[in-house]
């Protein structure tokens, strides 16, 4: 037997999956690590924890699950995006990694836009949001000049892990796009941006494809982990790109709707011609010379978790969600906006807050549950509307995460999106995508698309109900007015919360 390993390097844990030629996960191990919040808005991690956690998981695969080192042909990665790892001239870590959910860089975000404006967005195709990497680099440059002076290279989390396993420094394109230092269309570091902010281009690591060969397991890491130096290592991908691969989002007619704590709507793009002017994230894909577009709802699954914790803490989650079936399409005229921690797409507004609109004395708890389920999907439909404004057509939505666990919620998605919605038979997300990239890199398959035919299996399909579609069109039209009608009031109320 021979296997590939898919390493899913997340924010709170790493999960390593051993996958065979048929796409079966034969063994899986994980390891948790700590997140540090030294100040409000700060989010950091020790990169050494990623290395040791991954190694423990791999050793458990070898010792507990009987995966022989010589059977592991290849390994690749899915990684938490945007995290800044600074290395000195000896490739030693200079400070804890600043993570994607760190929000200390509002000043630097403004500096970038004030300095370059639309030119910046034209190059990177993205807004320089606080969580992205360039604002973090500028924060260190301004606030920790002694550390910045020693910095010779920066990496992202999974690229640092790969360096420690191979001894070779690279960054792959789908993650590099999320640094917002990359000229996305031309697939090269932007000298214009580096020059504007006095960042040496030499700090930017060499670029490789997600399926690109990055080296073999080094002798030092082999001694550390028990892995074979014959094992080949491949570039890997940013978690959203790897998740799209694992979900089979590999053609322009397909969109992924993912409901985790946050929500992601992701579309495959064949080329870089479409320009969303920074309204959506536009990144290089894990598939060579392809791209993906992404919008984010900050509190998707979190909105539902909040509702259950507050109004049904002792109830089974499945029955709580199912109670929405006692309500009607449109939740009896009740609308929920899922802005309870701010919003990103299409309203980049950290200070907006959620609302229930249309509360009536006849409303029951089931109406509130359904309003939350529908409100999350309305927010996804807002993102899809931007696709349509640019003439981007698609006919299939692959639903993953929490939204794929409820038949009722899947039907709500089909009716609001007015498109076929499908789930996955064996949803494994970014880790499976990482394993697929290793399988293609090894030559098991000619392309990621060919690999998906073997590794990805779609489950039940949900077709839109025409009567429901018409009702939801009317409700979504009303929903889209709520942000503009409540933003000022919402901001005043948040000021009150902060004051008192």
Protein Blocks (a to p, Z undefined) as FASTA:
>chain_A
ZZdddddddfkbccdddddfkopafbdcddddddddfbghiacddfklmmmmmmmmmmmm
mmmnopafklmmbdcddddehiacdddfkopafbdcddfklcklmmmmmmmmmmnmmmlm
mmnopacdfklmklmmmmmmmmmmmlmmmpmbdcdfklmmmmmmnopacddfklmmmnop
acfknopacfklmmmnopafklpccdddfklcfbdcdfklmmmnopafkbccdebjafkl
mmmmmnopabfkbccddddfbdcdddddfblkbcgehmaccdddfbehiacdddddfblm
lmmmmmmmmmmmmbcfklmmmmmmmmcehilopacdfklnopfblcdcfkbccddehiaf
kbcfklmmmmmmmmmmmmmmmmmmmmmmnopacfbdcdehjllmpmklmmmmmmmnopac
dddfbdgbjmlmmmmmmmmmnopambfklmmmmmpccdddddddfklmmmmmmmmmmmmm
mmmmmmmmmmmmmmmmmmZZ
